[in-house]
Amino acid sequence: MSETAVMENEVVTLVCEKHGEYNGKMERYFWCGEPREFPSECPVCKQEREEEERLKEEMAKKQQVIRKWQSMNIDERYYEATFDNFDAYNDELKGYLETCRAFAEKPDGKLVMIGKNGNGKTHLAVSVLKKLGGVIYTAFEIGVNLRQSFYGGDTDIKEHEIYDELCTVPLLVIDEVEKIKDSEFKQNWMSYVIGKRYNKMLPIIIIANCHAKKDCTERVKPCPDCLEYHLESDVISRIVEDGIVMNFRSGDYRRKIRETRLGNKGGEKL
């Protein structure tokens, strides 16, 4: 007997168990004289399936991006932070936004961001970091990681591995430089890391919630709120050589974002 396949297409009314009747094609195959029928998929089911697949693909891509940000030690608050969604609501911030964009295009030397809390410094630094790759740590985190590496703790990472990362990643961001107690230990690791990156011609961003000594109003300078109080002379020297100091004097950026997002619905201001 000849095993010849013959196909017929016919538009008929079909029934979906979930969505009811729909017009579709019934494909009939005759194989060795035996009829076989294959109804076309319900269009609503197809739409739902495609939407589910799209959402799964979108979620997978989002999770991939999140894993990337986590590998860079970016906190969840800054997962969505970019240059494009930075609210440069005055001339100062517009200028600093352009400075950071230019630095991301041509990373050379150091960016030093100083000023009071909540001025958008970390948002801009993370935006640069996402363009260049690298890691962001607070000074406290670096100190804790180093101490755990040689005192033991919940880590198998060796001290030299920590230094290797800090000294060789494309961009290193050190946040909250002022928030750890000044000590020989802090000055040693900071001078070493910044010196190594200087010699390797690798960029770094330093963030501190403080002011420059030249702007200090205290009688004894530098005071604990001066940037120079927290950095050794060799670090200051390198900043002077190839660093751009960005002094954020604007109002509270977080308060501005809150007002934009919530208007007058968020309760009283503190």
C-alpha positions, 0 to 999 in steps of 0.5 A: 500500500502506498503511504501517501499523505493528503492534506485538506484545510477547512474553516469550521466552528471549533470549541475551546474548553476555556473560551467557547466557540471560535472560527478556525481551520481544521487540518485533516491528514489522510495517511495510508487511508486513515484520517487524522484531524488537527484543529487550529489553536484558539486565538484567545488561548494563543494570545494568553500563551504568548503573553505568558511567554513574554512575561516570563522572558521579561522576568528572566531578563530582569532577574539577569540584570538584578544579578548583575547589579548584585554582583556589583554590590548595588543596593536594591534602591538603586536598581533603577537608577540611571542618568536619564531618571536623575532629577537635575532640578537646578543648574548645579545638578544639571552641571554635575549630571553632565560631568558624570556623563562625561566621566562615564564616557571617558573615565580618567582620574577621580570623581569626589562627591561631597555634600550633605546627605540626600543630594543625589550623589550615590544615584549619580555614582551608581549611574556611572558604575552601571556604564563602566562596570565595577563595584560599590562599597561603603568604607565600612563594608570594606573595613568589615570585609578585610577584618573578617578575612584575617580574623575569620567569620562568615567568609572564605575570601582571603585578604589578597582577593579583596585587595585584588578586586578593589585594585583592579575592577574597572571602576571602584566607588567608595561611599560614606568615607566619613562614617567609619572611625578614623584609624591607622587601619582605615588610612592604610587600606584606603591609601593602598587601594587608591595608590594602586588604582592611581598607578594602574590608571583606573578610575575611582569615585569617592563619596562623603557626606561632608565638606571641603576644608576651605569651606569649613567654618570651625575654628580648628581645621580640618574638623571631623566634618571636613573631607581632609580629616578622613583622607591621608595627605597622599590621597589628597595629593592624588585628588588634587592631581587628577580629581574632579571635586563635586560639592553638592550644595543643593537641597535634599534630593530625597525630599525633592523626589518624595515631593515629586512622587507623593505630592501632598499625600505623604503626610507632614514633612519632618 
